[in-house]
Amino acid sequence: MNIQSMADSIRFLALDTIVAAGEGHQGVPLGMAEIAATLYANHLKVDPKNPLWPDRDRVVLSNGHGSMLLYALLHLSGYEKVDLAAVKSFRKLQSVCAGHPEIEQDAGIEITTGLLGQGIACAVGMAVAEERMRAEFGADLCDHRTWAFVGDGCLQEGIGQEAISLAGHLRLGRLTFLWDDNHITDDGDTALSISEDIPARFTAAGWHVVEVDGHDIAAIDAAILSAKSDPRPSLIACRTTIARGIPRLQGQRGGHSAPLSPKDAAEARAARNWAHEAFVIPQDIYADWTAAMSRSRDAARDWAARLKSDPKAAEFTRRIEGVLPQNWPQIMADIEARLTATGAARATIASSGDVCEGLEAALPELCILCADLEAPTNHKRGRAAFGPENRQGSYVHCGVREHLMGAMACGIAAHGGLTAVNVTYLAFADYERPAMRMAALMGLPVLFVFSHDSIGVGSNGPTHQPVEILASFRAMPNFWVMRPADARETVMAWDQALRRKSGPTLLALSRQDLVQLPQISGCANGGYILAGEDPRDITLIATGSEVALALDAAAQLQEADIRATVVSLPCWEIFETQSPTQRAAILGTGPKIGIEAAVRFGWDQILAPEDPFIGMTGFGASAKAPELFVHFGITTEAIVAAAKARLSR
């Protein structure tokens, strides 16, 4: 097996593709060719003919702009969906070979890495999932590794340091970063903006670190062997030359993504003694790639045989396929009955913690990630912490690392076998927004649970009162936002979120106690009539803590002979899936008032221009919650006055 020829096949397939496309980022595939070829030839455990094999190694291209490195690897390895025609369609509409890798696991693309740093953070989540699954099901069913190709930008982004820190603390020994240490970013030499000792950062965080010449195949191979035998996560710092092989650009700033010409391709062929036409890979090199992959094909066959005889096979398969337990409706009905038995007022974040606790035995795949807020969010009850000494723990203390935590949840979901539940305050969602957007883009079923959803936070002040955040996430495609009004709606929110397999869900939950609403069916439709009947004079539409205000206002309006119908609208996205007739029957066709302790933005898809909105017009303030609701005019009295004024027009 000639690994150098395998590396050059990566290099020239990428080069020819980028020249043909007229654009691309050649620096990564040309500079990392020897690193990638060595990993795939001697170490990687994947079966291209069985790309969804659960015990495959996971490969993450964190420096995703260098996507042709991954596409070349997938093509040469024999992934059916990445044939030569697919490679030639690089960066074209609907091509599997998009500008940056977009998740398509049956094509070998494990995850959409997107913004720099997201990929390595997702890789940490994948490594956590592997450790947890191996602890639960044993090495016969789960015994793989996570590899991430990493660029300078991934390590300069703040999320990168969060990933380094937590992975070292958790001793994720099956996680290896292969760093393309080429000293070049888009602006030029890395010395323009960084002077620290990056390997020392990893060492200080508890990583195993090896520094090698990134073009020396024997050194790379020895470093990977060393990483595989060390119990710590590993950084292999590979000193490389960006755009290696193109005389005009190698080692230069332009090597990153400068436009390439046929002359560049010809000069590279001469410099590397590559005597083959564009897109031509000799059959003996293809044969080497096939031989390298045969090692894993045998491993996949043996694994399938072990699965058949394993006593945990049915549960393992259920978990990997993301199927809920057969008695799921009864499980949730029992939880709801327990939560609503007393009728006591309760914060919805507390009710969410109750649901989480109730699911510990029934849904063992839950993996709760929390950013240093165990006490105020209350989702650890009865759960052991995941850590170096206990890989079966279902609660991960992420520390004050919200950026990482969101991306880890994506990595866990993409890995499969676990359901990631991300818990923190809603004001901190902006730290997680890139990861939440990636979850929506990838269609990953991640549950983002947020407490402190409004000015009800109280005297922590406007920095912690997320008045605009609901609107911003409602604007995000393929993203569900749920703001339940009581314990029953909170159970519904969990139920709908866990049933959903095509994207993420946000739960916006109250810090303050909320009264229990009347028991009405229909909340699973996203919106429903809670009180009142037709004919109606006006419809009061509210979410979360403001639903109780709407109910009180409706009672007062009734005393004034005004027929008000109250609609609870916990999830707009689910509500939009109802037919226009169903929606009109709930919302009515007459005057309406929207009520939410947040900004109006987005409500105009429900309200007419002349319909009032009772909510926020600016940021909050520092005071106790009851005082703030009065100060900002989000009260029963304000709703009643607005209704009378609207009807008098």
Secondary structure, DSSP 8 states (H G I E B T S, - for coil): --HHHHHHHHHHHHHHHHHHHT----HHHHHSHHHHHHHHHHT----TTSTT-TTS-EEEESSGGGHHHHHHHHHHHT-TTS-HHHHHTTTSTT-SS-SS---BGGGTB-----STTHHHHHHHHHHHHHHHHHHHH-TTT----EEEEE-HHHHHSHHHHHHHHHHHHHT-TTEEEEEEE-SEETTEEGGGT--S-HHHHHHHTT-EEEEEETT-HHHHHHHHHHHHH-SS-EEEEEE--TTTT-TTTTTSGGGTT----HHHHHHHHHHHT----TT---HHHHHHHHHHHHHHHHHHHHHHHHHHH-TTHHHHHHHHHT---TTHHHHHHHHHHHHHSS---EEHHHHHHHHHHHTTTT-TTEEEEESS-HHHH---TT--B-BTTBTT-SEEE--S-HHHHHHHHHHHHHH-SSEEEEEEEGGGHHHHHHHHHHHHHHT---EEEEE--SGGG-TT-GGG--TTHHHHHHTSTT-EEE--SSHHHHHHHHHHHHH--SS-EEEE--SSEE------S-GGGS-EEEE--SS-SEEEEE-TTHHHHHHHHHHHHHHTT--EEEEE-S-HHHHTTS-HHHHHHHH-SS-EEEEEEEE-TTGGGTS-TTS-EEEESS---SS-HHHHHHHTT-SHHHHHHHHHHHHT-
